[in-house]
């Protein structure tokens, strides 16, 4: 919000930056992702999508995680200009890992590629992780927050060197899915 104040000379403006808080952003993102999932699957609405997610339906999970990840990336990148792109990735080491473990719980595994890592970016991501965990717990009816977002931040140097999680971005086997780019 930009406004003139009586304490400042004419023509000098106070600038107050207002960001959407993580709880509201998380709530909106969860609701929209359930709508997206329901629409893609031809379901009667978000409650039907939520029922399938609770039951461990892998197709519903894929739609939900994709849309939720995209919205999270848009929110975080709007608050931090260092973020250049975002990707979703699978966390299993091999297909056998999921074959023997049963249905995988809903979780968004994301790589955020930033020019450089900053405390501000880590703070925004941490706030969103907490808000999503609390919101998701409320939706699925469990007490206490759950872990819904696993966001890994990589910088230009890590991507160039292909180290750590950044190595996945250049991988040839099951590369991450690009979901957002500046």
C-alpha positions in Angstrom: 0.0 0.0 0.0 1.3 3.5 -0.9 0.0 6.5 1.0 0.9 10.0 1.9 1.2 10.7 5.6 0.9 14.0 7.5 4.4 13.5 9.0 6.2 13.6 5.6 6.5 16.5 3.2 4.2 16.5 0.2 5.4 14.2 -2.6 7.2 11.8 -0.2 5.4 8.6 0.1 5.5 5.9 2.8 5.7 2.4 1.3 4.3 -0.5 3.2 4.8 -3.8 1.6 2.0 -6.4 2.4 2.5 -10.0 1.5 -0.1 -12.7 1.7 0.5 -14.7 4.8 1.5 -18.3 4.4 -1.5 -19.7 6.2 -4.0 -18.0 3.8 -1.8 -18.9 0.8 -1.6 -22.5 1.9 -5.3 -22.8 2.5 -6.0 -21.4 -0.9 -3.5 -23.6 -2.6 -4.8 -26.7 -0.9 -8.4 -25.9 -1.9 -7.4 -25.1 -5.5 -5.3 -28.2 -5.8 -8.3 -30.3 -4.7 -10.5 -28.6 -7.3 -7.9 -29.2 -10.0 -7.7 -32.8 -9.0 -11.4 -33.2 -9.0 -11.7 -31.5 -12.4 -9.0 -33.6 -14.0 -10.5 -36.8 -12.7 -14.1 -35.9 -13.5 -15.1 -36.1 -9.8 -18.1 -34.4 -8.2 -15.9 -32.0 -6.3 -13.0 -31.4 -4.0 -14.4 -33.7 -1.2 -14.4 -36.6 -3.7 -10.8 -35.8 -4.5 -9.9 -35.6 -0.9 -11.5 -39.0 -0.3 -9.3 -40.6 -3.1 -6.2 -38.9 -1.6 -7.0 -40.3 1.8 -7.4 -43.8 0.2 -4.0 -43.5 -1.4 -5.1 -43.2 -5.0 -1.9 -42.6 -7.0 -3.6 -40.8 -9.9 -5.4 -38.4 -7.6 -2.1 -37.8 -5.7 -0.3 -37.0 -9.0 -2.8 -34.4 -10.0 -3.0 -32.9 -6.6 0.7 -32.7 -6.0 1.3 -31.2 -9.5 -1.1 -28.4 -9.0 -0.2 -27.8 -5.3 3.5 -27.7 -6.3 2.8 -25.2 -9.1 0.9 -22.9 -6.7 3.6 -23.1 -4.0 6.3 -22.2 -6.5 4.3 -19.2 -7.7 3.8 -18.0 -4.1 7.4 -18.4 -3.1 8.8 -16.9 -6.3 6.5 -13.9 -5.9 8.1 -13.2 -2.5 11.7 -13.9 -3.5 13.1 -12.8 -6.9 16.1 -15.1 -6.5 13.9 -18.1 -7.4 14.4 -18.9 -11.1 12.5 -22.2 -11.6 10.8 -25.0 -9.7 10.6 -28.7 -10.3 8.8 -31.7 -8.8 10.6 -35.0 -8.4 9.9 -38.5 -7.1 11.6 -39.4 -3.9 11.9 -43.2 -4.4 15.4 -44.5 -5.3 14.0 -47.2 -7.6 10.5 -48.3 -8.7 11.0 -51.3 -6.4 10.9 -49.0 -3.4 7.3 -48.0 -4.1 6.3 -51.5 -5.2 7.0 -53.0 -1.8 6.0 -50.1 0.4 2.3 -49.8 -0.5 0.6 -46.5 -1.3 2.9 -43.5 -0.8 1.6 -40.7 1.4 0.8 -37.4 -0.3 3.9 -35.2 -0.3 5.2 -32.5 -2.7 8.9 -33.0 -3.3 10.2 -29.8 -4.9 13.4 -28.4 -6.1 13.6 -24.6 -6.1 16.5 -23.3 -8.3 17.6 -19.8 -7.0 20.4 -17.6 -8.2 21.7 -17.7 -4.7 20.4 -19.0 -1.4 19.3 -16.4 1.1 18.0 -16.5 4.7 14.9 -14.8 3.4 14.2 -17.6 0.9 14.7 -20.3 3.5 12.3 -18.3 5.8 9.6 -18.1 3.1 9.9 -21.8 2.4 9.9 -22.8 6.0 6.7 -20.7 6.6 5.0 -22.4 3.7 6.1 -25.8 4.8 4.6 -25.2 8.3 1.4 -23.7 6.9 0.8 -26.5 4.5 1.4 -29.1 7.1 -1.2 -27.5 9.4 -3.7 -27.0 6.6 -3.3 -30.6 5.3 -3.7 -32.0 8.8 -7.0 -30.2 9.2 -8.2 -31.4 5.8 -7.4 -35.1 6.5 -8.5 -35.0 10.1 -5.3 -35.7 12.0 -4.1 -33.8 15.1 -1.0 -31.8 14.7 0.8 -30.8 11.6 2.0 -33.3 9.0 4.9 -33.0 6.6 3.4 -32.2 3.1 6.2 -30.1 1.5 9.8 -31.1 1.0 11.4 -28.1 -0.7 15.1 -28.4 -1.6 16.8 -25.1 -2.5 19.7 -25.3 -5.0 21.7 -22.3 -6.3 23.5 -21.6 -9.6 26.8 -23.0 -8.3 25.3 -26.3 -7.3 23.5 -26.7 -10.6 26.7 -25.9 -12.6 28.7 -28.4 -10.5 25.8 -31.0 -10.5 26.2 -31.6 -6.8 23.6 -32.7 -4.2 19.9 -32.5 -5.2 20.9 -30.2 -8.1 22.3 -33.3 -9.9 18.7 -34.4 -10.4 18.2 -31.5 -12.8 20.7 -32.9 -15.2 19.7 -36.6 -14.7 18.7 -38.8 -17.5 16.7 -41.3 -15.5 13.5 -39.9 -14.2 14.3 -36.2 -14.5 12.3 -33.7 -12.4 9.2 -32.2 -13.8 9.5 -28.4 -14.5 6.4 -26.7 -13.0 7.4 -23.0 -12.9 10.0 -20.7 -14.5 10.7 -17.0 -14.3 
